[in-house]
């Protein structure tokens, strides 16, 4: 796998359609870190997570491979956007208290990404990745959505999306896992 620029085209529409994440997630992340100085929001897209993180951290570095995504990102004084790949950045060693990846880790080249994370994460820092899947309502409605939508479009999804649908359990994370609440 490698970081691919799959999201530059129609990035303005992507920014409008992208969901935000629940505040409970950010409260959990805040409770996991001792210091709230610097966070890297890797593969920020149009900055949904970066904006929420900017309310907690003094400095947010938000990177994405797509110049167009960065162009459409929400601006705030303490968010610094840059076009950089996930696997190679210009950040200093031991710089971040927290590194986040929202709905994107399934696109990365892990052999290059994990060493980069270890290089720029402070000792005792936290790495967090999350994603979302199709919503579940229950019973007959889920069956209709599956039969008439999901099964129809399934052949067109990139194989990396299966990692998200499996809850990232097929990714070999080289860090100690922190029990997380169901959000």
N, C-alpha and C positions, 0 to 999 in steps of 0.2 A: 504494500500500500504506500501511497505517497500523498502529500498535500496537493490537491488539485484545485485549480481556480474554476469551479463549476457555478459560481454564483455572481459573476460580474454582469452577465446579461440580465436586464430588467431588475437591477438592484434597487431601483426606486420602488418598484412594486413589492419586492422582497421585504423591504423595510416596513412597508405598510401592512403586510400580511403576517409578519412574524409575531407569534405570541410572546407575551412577557411571562416571567416565571413568578411563582408565588412568593410572597414576603416571608413565609415560613422557611423557605430555602435559605434566604439571605440571613435570617436570624440564626439558623443552624450554623451556617458558615462562620458567622461572626463569633459564635460560641466556641468554635474549633481553634481559633487562632489567638495567641497571646497578644501580639502586636497588630495594629491596624494602620500601618504606615503605607506599605506598597503592595499592590496586587497587579498581577498580569492576567488580563482577560484575553486568552489566546483564541484565535479564530473568532473574533468578536462579531463578525458580520456587520450589521448596522448598529450594534452597540446596546442591545437590550440589557444584557447582563452588566455591561460596563456602567450604565447609568445607575442601576440599583447599587452596584458596588461603590460608586462614587459617594453615596450617602454614608458609607461605613469607613472607607479608607481615605487617607489623606491624598494619596497619589494612585491613579489608575493608569496603567499602561495597557492599551487595547490594540492588538495587532490582528491583521488579516492579510491573507495572500491577495485579496482582491482590492485593487485601487478604487473600483466603483463602489464596493460595499463601504469602504472607509469614507468616500465622498458623501454618502447618504447617512452616515452615522450621526446620532444625536450628540450635540456639542455641550460640554460643561467645562468649567474652568479647571477642574482637577483631573480631567480625562485627557490623556495624550495618545492620539491615534498615530499608527505607523503601518505602512505596508511592509510586512515581514512574514516569512514562512514560519510555521510552528517549529520546524526542525532546526532552524538556524537564526538566531537573533543577535542583536548588538548589545544586549543587556549585560551588565556587570555580573560577575560571579556573586553568589549568595546575596541576591538583591531583594527577593520577594518574600513576604510573609505568607502569601496565598497565591496559587496559580489556579485559574479556572478555565474550563473548556465546556461551553454550553452547546449541546447538540452538534458537535463537530468532530469529536475524537475518532470517530470511525473512518475519517478520511486521512489520518496521519500515517507516516512511516515511523513505526514505533522504534525501530532500531536506531533511528536518529533523534526522535523526539524525546525518549526517556533520558538519554544523556544530557540533552539540553535542559530539561526540567531539573535534573539533579544539579546541574551546573548553576542555574540562576535562582534556585530555591534556597532560602536561608536554612541553616540547621534548625530543626524543630518546626519548619514551615509546613504548610498543608497544600496538597494537590487535590482538587475536586473536579470531577467530570460528571455531567448529567445530560439526560436527553428525555424526550417525550415520545410517546407512542400514540397509536390511535386511541381515541377515547372509548370507553366501554360504558354502555348504558344498561344493558341487561337483556336477557331473553330474546324475544323475536326481533327486536330492533337491531341488536348486534348481528344476528343471523342475516338479516336483510342487507345491512351494510357490508358484511363479509361477502355474501353471494353476489351482490350487484355492483359493488364498488371495489373492495379490496382485491378480490380474486381476479377481477377484470384488469386492474392496473398493476398487479403484482409482477408480471413479466417485464414491465418497463422500469422498475426500480433498480438502482445500482445494488450490487451484491453487498456493499458495505452497510446498507440500511439494515440488513439482517442483524448486524451487531447491536444496533439500537433496539430493535424489536426483541432481542434476547436480553435486554437489560445490561448490556456491556459485559455479561458474565464470560464471554469468550475472549475478552481482552486480558492479557496477562499483565496486570498492574504490578510494577516493581516496588510497591510501597505497602506499609502496614495499613490495613483497612480499618477505618473508623466506623463503628456502627452508626447508621443514619436512620432517622425516622422516615416513615413512609409519608411522602409529601405528594 
